[in-house]
Amino acid sequence: MMTRKTSTVIFTLVAAFALVLAGCKKAADLTKVKAQALELVGKYGPQVSGLLGQVGELTGKANSLPD
């Protein structure tokens, strides 16, 4: 399950990227961009959360490899 912190980080990154691309011209554009960012978080958030959950396990395996 995705944590609140992970959701916030993902949303912030997606929103920042979208705002840079959109140019932040109008408040209406911001509403549209926010909706698109939330849609992306909803769509890809669980997948990102799952991958983040595997980082610890994979790091442990990588550290156990011989030099």
Buried (B, 14 or more C-beta within 10 A) or exposed (E): EBEEEBBEBBBEEBBEEBBEEBEEEEEEBBEEBBEBBBEBBEEEBEEBBEEBEEEEEEEEEEEEEEE
